[in-house]
Amino acid sequence: MIQVILATSILYLIQLMLPGALKKRAGEKVAERATKALHNLRESLPVFFVFAVLSIQSNIADNLQIAVAWLVLRVLFVAAYSSGINTKPANESGYEAQPIRSLVWVLSIVCLITMGANLV
């Protein structure tokens, strides 16, 4: 689990630098999407870290595979969000639906819920 926590920290550091790097190479819109993906990670990161540390403390081995799945989903999320893959045209309020990104996000939340349930 410690390796997953370290890999998650590396993902966070990469995502911190990603908007600036993408702004230079791919433009403002891509950098804005990368920034939104970073904000999204910041929302779930504390919950993940708490569940991961509690899993170590409580010796819940089942959460290791779930944590790896969560990390993979978060990598897919930032890739999907930043690239704009499968983005639908904006509606009248400016919202651009991205079903693949939404599915990946939901699956990552399911991983967190499952990790939490395993701790009970």
N, C-alpha and C positions, 0 to 999 in steps of 0.2 A: 504493500500500500504506500510505503514511503516513496517508492519510485514513481508511482502515479501522482502523488502530491507534488513531487519535484517536476515532473513533466507538465503538470497543470500550471505550475508557477512559470515555467519556461513559455508555455502557451500565452500566459498573461503578458509576459514581457514582450513577446513577439507582437501581440496584438496592440500593445502600447505604442510600438514603433511603426506599425503597419500603416495607419492613416497618413503619416508624413511621407513615408516612402511611396505609397500609392498616389498621393497628390502630385508628386513630381513626375511619376511615370504614366499614370493612367487618367489623371484628371480629378477635378473637384468632386464629381458625382460618386465616383468609386471610393474616394477618400471619405466622403460623408457616410457611405454605407459601411465602410470599415469602422468608422467611429461609432456608429449605431450598434454594430456587432460587439464592439468593446464595451459599450454601456450595458448591453444585454448580459455579457459575461460577468460584469461587476455585480449584477443583481443576483446571480445564482452561485457565484464563487464562494461567498461566506458560508452558505448552507453546505456546499460540497466539502469545504475544508473542515467544518464542524463534524459532519457525518464521517469523513475519512479518519479524523483523529479519534473520534469515539469508536470507530470500528477497530482501530488498532488497540485502543485501551480495553475494549470489551472482547477482543479476539474474535471478531465476526469475519471469518474467512470468506463467506459468500459475497461480501460487499466488494472484494477485490475485483472480481469479474465485472460487477456492475459499475464500479468506478472507472475501469478501463473503457467500458462501453460509453459511459458519460463523456469521457475525455475524447474518444473518437468522434462522438456526435458533436461535441463542441468544435472540433477541428473542421468537421463537415459543415457546421453551421456558419463559421466565419468564412469559409470558402464559398458557400452558396450565397451568403448575404453580400459579401464584397464583390463577387463576380456579377451578381444580379441575374444568375441563372434562373430560368423559368419565371421571370417577372412578367406579370400581366399588366396591361395598360392601366394607367391611373384612372380612378373614378373622379367624380366631380369634386370631391374633397381633397384630391391629390394623393390618396392612398394607392400604392402599388402592391397588389397581392403577389405573394411569392410562395405558392403551395409547398414546394419542396423544402424551403427554409422553415416554414411553419411546422411541417411534419417532423423534421429533425429536431426542432425546438421542443415539441410535445414529447418526443421520445426521450430527450435529455431530462425533461421534468419527471417523466415516469421513472427514470433511473434514480433520480434524487428521492422520489417518494418511496421507491422500493428499498433504497439504502436506509431511509429513516424507519420504515416498517420493520426491517431486519434488526434494528437496534432495540425495538420494543420487546 
